[in-house]
Amino acid sequence: MTDIDVAQLAVLAKLRLDPDAAEEAVGHVRRLLDRFAAIQGVDTAGVAPSPYPLEIPHRLRPDLVEPALPLAEVLQNAPATRAGCFAVPRVVDG
């Protein structure tokens, strides 16, 4: 992990790092990569792939149709609204 790698990660994550923060980030990322290397060294031969570490039964409840809250009540706690909708900051450039 180099300063250039951290700079590229910062660009992808849309972060602005000053030189001190970038140097600190190099250390953090190196430690993180070391942990991943330790995980990659684990012998998983014969272990079936699973998205969950434990078998957890699904606890589903029946769908219930209930009346919606009034729009004014829903929007009263919103920091910003526009045309009866939540107004949120743009997250995608373009």
Backbone torsions as a table, in degrees:
resi	resn	phi	psi	omega
1	MET	NA	123.3	-178.6
2	THR	-117.2	173.5	176.0
3	ASP	-61.0	-34.7	179.7
4	ILE	-66.0	-42.7	177.8
5	ASP	-60.2	-43.6	179.4
6	VAL	-65.0	-38.9	178.0
7	ALA	-62.4	-40.8	178.4
8	GLN	-66.7	-41.3	176.2
9	LEU	-61.8	-40.8	179.5
10	ALA	-62.4	-40.7	178.3
11	VAL	-63.7	-46.1	-179.8
12	LEU	-62.9	-36.6	-179.6
13	ALA	-87.5	1.1	-179.1
14	LYS	56.8	46.8	177.6
15	LEU	-109.3	148.1	172.4
16	ARG	-110.2	114.3	-178.3
17	LEU	-112.3	129.0	172.0
18	ASP	-77.3	166.2	-175.7
19	PRO	-54.9	-39.1	179.4
20	ASP	-65.9	-43.0	179.6
21	ALA	-66.8	-36.5	178.6
22	ALA	-64.6	-41.6	179.0
23	GLU	-63.8	-41.3	177.6
24	GLU	-65.1	-38.7	179.9
25	ALA	-63.7	-36.3	177.8
26	VAL	-57.3	-45.7	179.0
27	GLY	-62.6	-43.3	179.8
28	HIS	-62.8	-45.5	-177.8
29	VAL	-66.4	-39.5	177.9
30	ARG	-60.9	-43.3	178.5
31	ARG	-64.2	-39.4	178.2
32	LEU	-63.5	-44.6	179.1
33	LEU	-64.8	-35.2	176.1
34	ASP	-62.4	-39.1	178.5
35	ARG	-66.0	-41.2	177.0
36	PHE	-64.1	-38.1	178.5
37	ALA	-61.8	-39.1	178.1
38	ALA	-64.1	-40.0	179.2
39	ILE	-66.3	-40.1	-179.4
40	GLN	-65.1	-22.4	179.8
41	GLY	-79.8	-5.4	-178.7
42	VAL	-75.5	133.1	179.0
43	ASP	-77.9	113.4	-179.7
44	THR	-111.3	15.4	178.7
45	ALA	-60.2	132.2	178.7
46	GLY	84.0	1.6	178.5
47	VAL	-98.6	123.4	-179.7
48	ALA	-71.0	138.8	177.4
49	PRO	-61.6	141.0	179.6
50	SER	-151.1	136.1	177.1
51	PRO	-74.7	-13.0	-177.4
52	TYR	-125.2	140.1	179.4
53	PRO	-72.3	-23.0	-179.4
54	LEU	-129.5	151.7	174.3
55	GLU	-77.0	115.1	-178.3
56	ILE	-119.2	122.4	178.7
57	PRO	-68.6	145.9	177.4
58	HIS	-73.2	130.7	177.6
59	ARG	-111.5	87.9	-177.8
60	LEU	-97.6	146.3	175.1
61	ARG	-113.7	156.1	178.6
62	PRO	-67.6	145.8	175.7
63	ASP	-71.6	131.2	178.2
64	LEU	-119.3	129.3	176.4
65	VAL	-84.1	121.5	-179.8
66	GLU	-129.6	154.4	179.4
67	PRO	-66.4	145.0	179.1
68	ALA	-77.8	157.8	174.7
69	LEU	-70.3	152.4	175.3
70	PRO	-62.1	141.9	-176.3
71	LEU	-55.5	-43.0	-179.0
72	ALA	-60.5	-38.7	179.7
73	GLU	-69.0	-38.0	179.3
74	VAL	-65.5	-42.5	-174.3
75	LEU	-83.7	-10.2	-173.7
76	GLN	-65.0	-26.9	179.8
77	ASN	-97.0	0.6	-179.9
78	ALA	-72.1	138.8	178.0
79	PRO	-65.9	-29.4	179.0
80	ALA	-152.9	143.1	176.7
81	THR	-133.6	158.4	176.5
82	ARG	-150.7	123.7	177.1
83	ALA	53.8	42.1	177.6
84	GLY	74.4	20.4	179.6
85	CYS	-131.2	161.9	172.6
86	PHE	-68.4	134.0	174.1
87	ALA	-100.0	122.1	-178.0
88	VAL	-124.4	155.0	178.5
89	PRO	-65.9	149.5	176.3
90	ARG	-67.2	134.7	-179.8
91	VAL	-113.4	-11.1	179.0
92	VAL	-120.0	128.2	177.6
93	ASP	-70.6	148.6	172.8
94	GLY	126.6	NA	NA
